[in-house]
Amino acid sequence: MKIEQTSRNVLTVRFSDISDGWEYWILLRSDAHHDHKRCNRQLEKRHLDMVVERNGMWFSFGDLFDAMQGRYDPRRSQDEIRSEDVVQDYYGSIVRHATEFYGPYARQCGLLARGNHESSTVKNVGTDLTSNLAFHLNSEYLVDDDYHIYTGCFGGWVRLMFTMYETTRRTLRLKYFHGAGGSVAPVTKGVIQTARQAAFLSNADIVINGHNHQSYILPIATERLNRSGRVERGIQWHGRIPGYKDEYGDGGDGYAVEKGYPPNPLGALWLHLVCEGKNIKHTLVPEIR
């Protein structure tokens, strides 16, 4: 396997010498809000351990950091900050602790993309938490390795390219977008956005969103005319990743409870890849609780 960043928001992952029966697992994560008190780190760690067990890879599509407890952030609350981050160098502290947590899983990390919490910190504080985390993981855990963790944008692409039987080639195109609009969507779950995205993302095989802490997997049937003049039917898979921040808790208090929001699922999605003959079968599998 070889990973390279072919442009600032396009990551290319190449798999070679694969044959019938080969399989691979990629954990698609978003919205960990890792430094928040309500992040379920036990569940997060369990899923990352599964990546190691499966000899797979993980992608993070934004809001790995919560980063709302800076001195000049109007959203800050002492009730939401972890005790180890109550220091003057707050942003440096959350990066250091994230480096320690994700360090054992650095070799399996394929991409760290930015969400609205990271972009807000860049805009308002001038600190790029995502680049800082990637730098520390690369320099402290992968210094003697030929592997490198890349950073991604708020939206971008992952090309998964496969070489089978030396000459047969296949490509899967995954479009990721952290998400926009309301952060809850308790009724629609954000599913309406899939129709809008399908209208302009015509050649994406998989479309992944996060942001609103909801979860769904939705297939949209497609039709296209191939180069041979034949009609081909297909499926464009849309997935929403909920993340690991449990804002509802026991329903007693907190932001979500006071706003009247319902509890959200927690977890991530797996992308399961299997070589069947000369084709690559891809399936989105929920890892939700």
URZIZI-V815865 format. One record per pair of residues at least 24 apart in sequence whose ideal C-beta (glycine too) atoms are under 6 Angstrom apart, sorted by the first residue. I is the first residue (numbers start at 0). J is the second residue. Records with the same first field share a line. If there is no record, write none. Layout:
# URZIZI-V815865
I->J ; J
This chain:
# URZIZI-V815865
4->149
8->152 ; 155
9->156
10->110 ; 149 ; 157
11->158
12->159
13->160
14->161
15->162
17->163 ; 274
19->274 ; 276
21->274
22->273
23->272
24->53 ; 55 ; 269 ; 271
25->55 ; 56 ; 270
26->50 ; 57 ; 267 ; 269
27->58 ; 207 ; 267 ; 268 ; 270
28->57 ; 59 ; 267
29->60 ; 61 ; 209 ; 240 ; 242
30->62 ; 209 ; 212 ; 242
31->63 ; 242 ; 243
32->65 ; 244
33->63 ; 97
34->64 ; 65 ; 93
35->65 ; 79 ; 244
36->79 ; 81
37->244 ; 245 ; 246
38->243 ; 244
39->243 ; 245 ; 265
42->265
43->243
46->267 ; 286
47->104
50->107
56->107 ; 109
57->107 ; 108
58->109 ; 110
59->111
60->112 ; 175 ; 177 ; 209
61->112 ; 113 ; 114 ; 177 ; 209
62->114 ; 116
64->116 ; 117 ; 128
66->116 ; 120
90->126
94->131 ; 132
97->132
98->135
102->140
105->136 ; 140 ; 141
106->146
108->148
110->149 ; 151
111->150
112->151
113->153
114->177
153->177
161->279
167->277
169->279
171->204 ; 281
172->203 ; 204
173->205
174->200 ; 203 ; 206
175->207
176->208
177->209 ; 210
178->208 ; 209 ; 210 ; 211
182->211
183->260
184->211 ; 213
185->261
188->213 ; 215
189->213 ; 239
190->215
193->217 ; 237
205->236
206->237
207->238
208->239
209->240
212->241 ; 242 ; 263
213->239 ; 241
214->239 ; 241 ; 264 ; 287
215->239
216->283
236->283
238->268 ; 283
240->267 ; 268
241->265 ; 266
